[in-house]
Amino acid sequence: MDHAHCQQFERPRKRGRPLTYEEKWMVQHVFDTLEKEKNAEAIIQRHDPSSLTSTYTGVARSLVATITKAVRQTGNVPVSPPLGNRHQPTTIP
């Protein structure tokens, strides 16, 4: 597949930040669409939907796999843990 039609664009979000709930559903929707196109032979067989989803959305392939696996098992996207180290024991005065 020729990536000449893909343009570089300014990312609307900072890299390294966890995906929001809506962004995870967007990744899942792109994956589902590419999976249907693969089954309909609309895309070349050597391109797997996970790699294409990663390319189109800018999300790591491992995260695409994690999201799709969670949706298959539970029917919902995984919830992100709270940011920061929240499990510190309280100090005793």
N, C-alpha and C positions, 0 to 999 in steps of 0.2 A: 504494500500500500504506500502510495506516495504521500509524504507529509508536507509537500510544498503548499498545499492549501491551508495548512495550519499556520496561523500567525501568532507571533509572540504578543502578549498583552500584559498589561499591568495587573497583578493579582489584587483582587479586592480585599483579601484578608492576609494577615501575616502568616508566614510559614511557621510550622511547628506548633501552632495553636490547635487544640482538639476541635474536631468537627462538631458543629451544632446538630441537633436532632434533625432539622430540615435538610442540612447538607448531607447527612447520612442517607436520608430517604432519596435525595437527588442522585446520589451515587448508586443506590439500589435500582432506581428507575432506569438510569443509563445502562446498567448491567443487564437488566431484564430486557430492555429494548434490543441491545446487541445480541443477547442470547436468542431472542426470537428471530432476528435477522440471520444469525448463523444457521438456525434450524431451517429457515426458508432459503438458505444458500445465497443470501444477498451480500454477504461479505466473504472474503477469501478464507478457506478452511484453515490456513496456517496461522491466522490471527485469532487468538483466543479472546473471548469477551472480557476477561479480567485485565489483560494487557491493554486492550483498546479503551476500556473504562478508565484505567489509570492514566492513559495518555490524554484522553479527552477532558477529564476532570482535574487532573493535576494531583491526584491522590495516590499514595503508594499502593502497589499491587497487593502487599500484605494486608493493608487496611481494607482494600476492596474485598479480599478473600474473607477477612474477619466479619465484615458487615454482611456479605451474602450468606456466610455460614450461619450467622445468628438469625437472619431472616428465615432461612430454611428450617432451622430448628424450632424457633419460638414464634415466628410470624411478626417479629418486631425488631427494630434496629437496637443495637446495644446502647445502654445508657453510659455516658461518660462519668468517670469518678470525679468527685470534687477536686478542684485544683489545690495544690499545696499539700503540705504534710499535716494532715488533720488528726493524726493518730498519736500525737504526743501525750504522754501521761501528764496529768496535772501535778504541779509541785505542791508538796505538803508544807504548810507554814510552820 
